[in-house]
Amino acid sequence: MYNEYYNFGGLTLRLTGETPWESAKVCAPFRIEPGPAEHTIHIALCDAVPAPPPDAIHHACTARWRADGCAYIHSRYDDRYAAFAVTEGSHTHVRLTRAYAAHLSARTILESAGVFDILAAHAMLVLHSSYIITAQGSALLFSGPSGIGKSTQAALWCDHAGAHIVNGDRTLVRVDHATANGIFYAGTSGISHNETAPLRAIVLLGQAAENRIRRPRPQQAFAGVLHQCAYYEWDAASAVRMTELAAQLVSRVPVFCFDCRCDASAVRALQAYLEEEKNGI
């Protein structure tokens, strides 16, 4: 039996099965020594996976459904590659067709198991954002659509404020602890580290000729954060859970809208605003 253990945001996952797999470079920072695990993912190869029922919810190549207290995911990419996962409580069983055997990886297993669902069940969400830890040791998340300047602002903080980048594209947020954590999704940035820090603020970015920062209305903060969360929005159960987590997050962590320049003045402006907000000015 093969076993590997991974920790994401304080949640330990055990991967186990009779077929070996690659650890995957992107997952390596999160691999830990064997120990107690909150969730177990069992992997098996098979000749064919079960077909989804007629009432399953379909999106692209994936079907999802729930029955008898279990959550099911079926993915078929072509005639050779198909995956099936069933989660009940703290256990997920993943069945993959044998075509996966030659290049099976920890990342493939986690994604086939529905890792966003597993994380959400433990009060965690994945936010599309550049995650930095400031010189003071707190986390700032620059969030917004692709191309808005997340990586640029993160780099400016590294150059002018002594921060360092934990992840250039995604952040695992543990809502109940109000912490930012590393995750193996890094987008084109390629930057992905396993570090945890208290979450100081989420900054929803915009581009402008002058720096303007404001505290949005609660509804706007909620909508802005939810729009950048990674979940299965076409599945009502997934959408409900993510809505709950996003609402809890914006009630616990400050959210700011920051229309800004792409230079050091943006760093100074945000630093000053955060300091004033901290002191209640």
TORFIGU-810618 format. One record per residue (C-alpha): residue in one letter; x, y, z. Coordinates in steps of 0.001 Angstrom, whole numbers, padded with zeros to 6 digits, always signed. Layout:
# TORFIGU-810618
AXYZ...
This chain:
# TORFIGU-810618
M+000000+000000+000000Y+001297+003458-000927N+000645+006448+001313E+001396+010173+001205Y+000323+012948+003540Y-000331+016567+002602N-001275+019544+004739F-003226+022528+003410G-004119+025317+005827G-003856+022973+008803L-005940+020223+007164T-004067+016949+006723L-005037+014745+003794R-003907+011140+003456L-003587+009697-000050T-003559+005910-000090G-003762+003188-002720E-002148+000103-004202T-000882+001894-007310P+002145+004240-007065W+001911+007847-008172E+004236+010797-008603S+004361+013314-005763A+004078+016232-008252K+006480+019160-007964V+003717+021692-007255C+002449+019591-004331A+005884+018886-002822P+005926+021927-000450F+002762+020612+001197R+003880+017020+001738I+004377+016107+005401E+005434+013129+007482P+002845+010413+008214G+000462+011120+011058P-003216+011584+011893A-005309+012804+008954E-008656+014604+008922H-009538+013281+005468T-008466+010158+003553I-008474+009812-000234H-008258+006231-001481I-007117+005703-005075A-007786+002702-007306L-007392+002014-011025C-010128+000226-012930D-011170-000682-016458A-014223+001592-016436V-015917+004027-014066P-019647+004136-013259A-021788+006365-015451P-023613+009335-013882P-027360+009011-013265P-029863+010867-015473D-030481+013552-012841A-026778+014466-012432I-025747+018081-012999H-023493+018349-016056H-020932+020996-016945A-018428+020447-019779C-016877+017014-019145T-017942+016762-015478A-021094+015536-013768R-021928+015977-010072W-024727+014581-007928R-025638+013667-004359A-027422+010633-002982D-027753+008914+000407G-025455+011376+002146C-022659+011000-000416A-021292+013452-002990Y-020308+012098-006421I-018120+013482-009201H-017765+011912-012642S-015300+013301-015207R-014760+011925-018700Y-012152+013555-020910D-012095+011049-023775D-012502+007325-024398R-009446+006489-022270Y-009416+008976-019432A-012249+009040-016919A-012483+009578-013169F-015093+008841-010536A-015084+010025-006912V-017481+009502-004032T-017136+011367-000739E-018830+010329+002459G-017825+012198+005578S-014046+012168+005974H-013389+009627+003210T-013206+009978-000563H-012803+007029-002912V-011351+007874-006331R-011479+005454-009247L-009445+006246-012347T-009235+004383-015626R-005975+002545-016229A-004784+005080-018802Y-003747+007244-015835A-001259+004660-014543A+001735+005902-016573H+001532+009490-015296L-000596+009442-012163S+000266+012312-009820A-000827+013648-006445R-002295+016702-008167T-004435+014526-010469I-005687+012599-007458L-006541+015733-005470E-008356+017331-008385S-010261+014135-009194A-011344+013912-005553G-012879+017414-005682V-010329+019137-003469F-012282+022444-003439D-015221+020589-001854I-012989+018938+000733L-011409+022261+001660A-014792+024024+001796A-016076+021369+004201H-013308+022507+006558A-014081+026255+006266M-011503+026978+003569L-011801+028656+000185V-009362+029271-002659L-009243+032934-003689H-007868+034174-007014S-005246+036530-005584S-001559+037295-005186Y-000600+036517-001603I+002204+038424+000085I+003487+038467+003643T+004473+041959+004701A+007588+042892+006668Q+005330+042953+009753G+004340+039302+009216S+000730+039722+008118A-000852+038649+004841L-002195+040959+002144L-004179+039522-000748F-004391+041430-004034S-007461+040093-005803G-009264+040755-009047P-009673+039450-012592S-006734+038322-014694G-004643+041192-015993I-005756+043708-013349G-002282+043967-011808K-002198+041483-008909S+001330+040295-009647T+002505+043859-010288Q+001300+045120-006914A+002778+042075-005146A+006148+042711-006814L+006034+046395-005879W+005558+045465-002226C+008566+043163-002464D+010705+045893-004016H+009611+048815-001842A+008215+047419+001415G+010221+044302+002268A+007378+041861+001599H+007707+038455-000033I+005348+036558-002313V+003871+033274-001090N+001690+032602-004136G+001405+034678-007279D-002088+033594-008285R-004112+031767-005605T-004522+031827-001840L-006048+029250+000451V-008024+031226+003046R-009035+029504+006251V-012124+031482+007151D-012580+030269+010732H-008973+031190+011585A-008798+034302+009345T-005476+033094+007913A-003918+033043+004455N-002205+029812+003436G-000301+028399+000500I-001940+026177-002119F-000502+024244-005048Y-002302+026301-007693A+000064+029067-008802G-001070+029989-012323T+001558+031380-014670S+003482+032949-011772G+004988+029613-010769I+005307+030931-007192S+003794+028606-004600H+005070+028242-001036N+003652+026614+002051E+003340+029547+004456T+000584+030685+006787A+000004+034213+008108P-002812+036168+009782L-004902+037840+007110R-004641+041647+007361A-006828+042575+004386I-008168+041618+000982V-007517+044315-001607L-009808+044335-004661L-007769+045980-007375G-008608+048371-010165Q-006397+050433-012464A-006334+054234-012362A-004128+057255-013050E-004273+058185-009358N-004406+056070-006228R-007865+055845-004644I-008722+053555-001724R-012111+053068-000113R-013984+050656+002116P-016809+049190-000003R-020323+048550+001228P-020699+045042+002714Q-022701+043827-000289Q-020023+045067-002688A-017231+043513-000636F-019089+040199-000563A-019757+040212-004315G-016159+041165-005108V-014711+038368-002989L-017221+035702-004069H-016544+036464-007739Q-012859+035554-007224C-013478+032325-005287A-012776+028961-006906Y-015808+026677-006698Y-018326+024833-008865E-020816+027655-009389W-022993+025451-011602D-023580+023094-008655A-026099+024605-006229A-024639+022854-003163S-021133+024096-003943A-022454+027607-004598V-024370+027678-001311R-021340+026598+000696M-019067+029140-000995T-021634+031884-000459E-021646+031054+003252L-017841+031093+003459A-017487+034339+001496A-020064+036030+003734Q-018212+034868+006855L-014888+036006+005416V-015924+039584+004641S-017448+039879+008115R-014112+038930+009709V-011453+040424+007412P-011260+044009+006064V-011896+044346+002324F-010740+047435+000418C-011241+048621-003139F-007992+050064-004476D-007857+051782-007868C-004157+052372-008252R-001080+053206-010254C+001528+050618-011167D+004386+052228-009271A+005810+052711-005773S+003226+055386-004986A+000596+052635-004802V+002589+050909-002068R+002921+054113-000062A-000761+054941-000461L-001917+051513+000711Q+000565+051466+003589A-000703+054847+004804Y-004339+053790+004470L-003800+050548+006372E-002030+052390+009163E-004826+054958+009426E-007458+052234+009368K-005600+050331+012097N-005463+053420+014287G-009070+054344+013588I-008207+057653+011946
